[in-house]
Amino acid sequence: MKSTINREFPSATIGMIDANGVDLTSRSKGVTVDLYCHDGIPVCAEVYDTKTGGNNHHAEIGLIVEDGELVDYDGVFDLPKEVLSMCQELGIKNGLGV
């Protein structure tokens, strides 16, 4: 069964950062995460600025879960901590070493 969990993080910020950690855009305060699950396992997440509904900042992140453990992700350089915490609330273990 497919399901979506939607959560807002009003004090979190979002922006574009290069591989050296340099901000490429100004940061937006207020982040929304849509976590898409299949049979209770997160498979992807959309992360976007709440104020514009993603018009300023938007990312789609693929999540790879094996045996109840998040082992990899794709689409962003660093996995947002908000996505990781939502996965952990579903009982998914952090296998990323972070």
C-alpha positions in Angstrom: 0.0 0.0 0.0 1.3 3.5 -0.9 1.1 6.3 1.6 2.5 9.8 2.0 3.5 11.5 5.3 3.6 15.3 5.1 5.4 17.4 7.8 6.4 21.0 8.1 9.5 22.1 9.8 9.0 25.9 10.4 12.5 26.7 11.8 14.5 24.6 9.3 16.1 26.2 6.3 16.6 25.1 2.7 19.0 26.3 0.0 21.3 25.2 -2.7 24.9 24.4 -1.6 27.8 23.2 -3.8 30.0 20.3 -2.9 32.4 22.7 -1.0 29.6 23.9 1.3 29.2 27.3 -0.4 25.6 28.6 -0.6 24.6 29.1 -4.2 21.3 30.7 -3.3 19.9 32.6 -0.4 18.3 30.2 2.2 14.6 30.0 2.8 13.2 29.4 6.2 10.4 26.9 6.6 10.7 23.4 5.1 8.1 20.9 4.1 8.9 17.2 3.6 6.6 14.8 1.8 7.8 11.2 2.6 6.5 8.6 0.1 6.2 5.1 1.4 5.3 1.7 0.0 4.1 -0.9 2.5 5.4 1.4 5.3 8.9 1.6 3.9 10.1 5.1 2.8 11.1 5.1 -0.9 11.5 8.8 -1.7 11.1 12.2 -0.3 10.3 15.7 -1.6 11.8 18.6 0.3 10.7 22.1 -0.5 10.4 25.6 0.9 7.0 25.9 2.6 6.4 29.6 1.7 6.3 29.1 -2.1 5.4 25.4 -2.2 8.8 24.6 -3.8 9.0 27.5 -6.3 12.2 28.7 -4.7 13.8 25.4 -3.5 12.8 21.9 -4.3 14.6 18.5 -4.1 13.5 14.9 -4.9 15.4 12.3 -3.0 15.4 8.6 -3.7 15.8 6.4 -0.5 17.3 2.9 -0.5 16.1 0.8 2.4 17.4 -2.7 2.9 16.3 -5.0 5.8 14.8 -2.0 7.6 17.9 0.1 7.3 18.5 3.3 5.3 21.6 2.4 3.4 21.8 5.0 0.6 20.0 8.0 -1.0 20.2 9.8 -4.3 19.4 13.3 -5.6 21.1 15.5 -3.0 24.7 15.9 -1.7 23.6 15.7 2.0 20.4 14.0 3.3 18.4 16.6 5.2 18.2 15.7 8.9 14.4 16.2 8.7 14.1 13.3 6.2 16.3 11.1 8.3 14.3 11.8 11.5 11.0 11.0 9.7 12.5 7.7 8.5 13.6 6.9 12.1 10.2 7.6 13.4 8.9 4.8 11.1 11.4 2.4 12.7 14.0 2.6 9.9 17.5 2.4 11.2 20.3 4.8 10.1 22.8 2.8 8.1 24.5 5.8 6.6 27.1 6.3 9.3 26.0 9.9 10.0 
